[in-house]
Amino acid sequence: MLWISLTLLTAAGWITWLVRVVRDDGLGHREPPRSHPHEAEVPATHVFSR
């Protein structure tokens, strides 16, 4: 019974560590920066014709 408790605590610790690493890296709580920031203000309603 003791080994089951230790296994569960270890697994919970690894999951907690992984969540913390992802959040601290900036991957989990915000969207990535735009590649073209000037396009964020311009709505994409242009009609291109030849």
Backbone torsions as a table, in degrees:
resi	resn	phi	psi	omega
1	MET	NA	-33.7	-179.3
2	LEU	-66.5	-37.8	-178.1
3	TRP	-68.8	-30.0	176.8
4	ILE	-66.7	-43.2	178.7
5	SER	-63.3	-43.3	179.1
6	LEU	-64.7	-38.9	178.6
7	THR	-64.8	-43.7	179.5
8	LEU	-65.8	-41.0	177.9
9	LEU	-64.8	-39.4	178.4
10	THR	-65.4	-43.8	178.9
11	ALA	-63.2	-42.7	178.6
12	ALA	-64.0	-38.0	177.5
13	GLY	-64.1	-42.6	178.5
14	TRP	-64.1	-42.0	179.8
15	ILE	-65.1	-43.0	178.1
16	THR	-61.6	-43.0	178.8
17	TRP	-63.2	-42.6	-179.1
18	LEU	-64.6	-42.5	178.1
19	VAL	-62.4	-42.4	-179.8
20	ARG	-64.8	-41.3	180.0
21	VAL	-63.7	-43.5	-179.3
22	VAL	-65.7	-41.5	180.0
23	ARG	-67.9	-41.1	180.0
24	ASP	-68.2	-25.6	179.6
25	ASP	-78.2	-13.1	179.1
26	GLY	87.4	13.0	-177.3
27	LEU	-93.2	-18.2	-170.6
28	GLY	-103.8	-12.2	-170.6
29	HIS	-124.8	6.8	176.9
30	ARG	-156.2	161.0	179.4
31	GLU	-81.7	153.4	-179.2
32	PRO	-66.1	157.9	179.7
33	PRO	-64.8	149.3	180.0
34	ARG	-74.7	145.9	179.7
35	SER	-75.6	-25.7	178.4
36	HIS	-130.1	87.5	-175.2
37	PRO	-61.4	-28.2	-178.3
38	HIS	-69.6	-19.9	179.1
39	GLU	-79.7	-10.8	-178.6
40	ALA	-69.6	-32.3	-178.2
41	GLU	-84.2	-21.7	-175.1
42	VAL	-94.8	120.9	176.9
43	PRO	-69.2	147.8	-177.1
44	ALA	-87.1	68.9	-179.5
45	THR	-118.1	16.5	-179.7
46	HIS	-74.4	138.6	174.9
47	VAL	-109.1	118.5	-179.0
48	PHE	-95.9	125.6	178.1
49	SER	-131.5	159.0	-178.7
50	ARG	-96.6	NA	NA
